[in-house]
Amino acid sequence: MSPLVQKLGRAADHAAEIVTGRLMKMAERALSPDLSERLDREHLNNLDIPALYRILDEHAANQPKIIQDSVRSQVAFLSSVGWTYANVRGKNLPHREANRFVMEGERRFLEKMKEMGLQVRYESEVSPEEVAKKPSLILATHQGGGWENYLTQGLTGIESGIVVKGELLHYPVFGEVLQSAKAIPVNRNMLKENGDNGEKRQQEMTRIAGEIAARLADNENMLVFFEGTRSEDGQIAATPRRKAWTQDLLTAIDKEWAEVYGEPGDFQKLLLVFHTMTTMPDVPEKDFFLSRFRLGSTLGAKLVRADGLRTEDSENPYDQATLYGKARSVLKDMLVQIILDQQAEQDNNFGRAA
């Protein structure tokens, strides 16, 4: 088979994947309530997270507006990265000083997005004084939009190092900024090794955990996306692989800390739950401009305590004694409130028009 025929075959498979995905989304939406039905909190609380996202999707902006807003957000992002790069390039700054420029770049990006129409809701049940008492391991959810990578410090005001996929460190400009801030890279190929090569996975997990523990011991906050990869439907840590990453990494961090620095408890665990889009993307990630911010919509995040939460999942997906259940509960409450607020806004607009 010629290379051209192979490429055409792959293109056809990709097109079929997109069409199939969209048809499935349309079928799901046809069975879901929308905002015209007068939804109340009791009814919304009985729905799962994907159903809540489908309701939000019904009220999302039209396609040309999505692309326009996405382009504007990309320009704002590149501008903030350029500003950060100009302040760290070639200066050989201590990594925490370099990270302060990263934090300021994130803040500038977020402010620009607010000016363009993004509504931002952030709340924390942990006071700045409590955050400052001891170093924090911040466990963040990771949705399909991916903007959590570039917002956490600017949104929370908490300076922290970060764990990222290793490929990002090789990007022009952006990778240099991450290297200056001493981001911890993850070799995802080693983490996928199984069977006879399971030792490589354990070696990589131990390395990552050791670097995180060392930074925490140096009184530096560290942020990790505990699901290991993006969730395309809002179902936090739903797959076995993502759950295994969470459990193995947190176990390794506690072990490294206990062996080198003392008993666990000298650092605290916090949970940062994101809602970054009005809807999960309905196309593969490579269709870049359709899976990003929709301006005029709401970005939500909440910081809560995570000490003592179990890492194994529960039969009750919203069991607040587990890390996943707590995160899902926080996200679900966030989505319910956003839907109710949008409905109230519709009512107000209708009243003014009448």
MOPEHU-V287743 format. One line per field, one symbol per residue. psi: psi as a letter, one per 30 degrees, with the letter a starting at -180 (. if undefined). burial: # if it has 9 or more other C-alpha atoms within 8 Angstrom, else .. A space follows every 10 residues. Layout:
BEGIN
psi: ???
burial: ???
END
This chain:
BEGIN
psi: kleeeeeeee eeeeeeeeee eeeeeeeeef fkllfffikl eeeeffllee eeeeeeefgl lleeeeeeee eeeeeeeeee eeeeefffkg fhlkeeeefe eeeeeeeeee eeeeefgkkk jklkgkleee efelkkjjjk ljlfffffeg feeeefgjkk lkklkfefff kkdeeeeeee ghkjkkjfee ffkabfgfee eeeeeeeeee eeeeeefghk kkkkjffflk kfgfjkhfle eeeeeeeeee eeeeeeeeee fakkffllkl kjkkjflflk kgllffiefg hakjlfakkk kkklkgkfkk flllejfgjg fleeeeeeee eeeeeeeeee eeeeeeeeee eee.
burial: .....#.... .......#.. ##..#..##. .#.##...#. ...##...## ########.. ....###.## #.#..##.## #####..##. ....#.#### ########## .###..###. .#...#.... #..####### ######.#.. #####...## ######.##. #.######## #.#####..# #.#....#.# ##.###.### ###.###..# ########.# #######... .##.###### .###.###.. ......#### ########## ###.....## #####.#### ######..#. #.#...#### ########## ######.### ..#....... ....
END
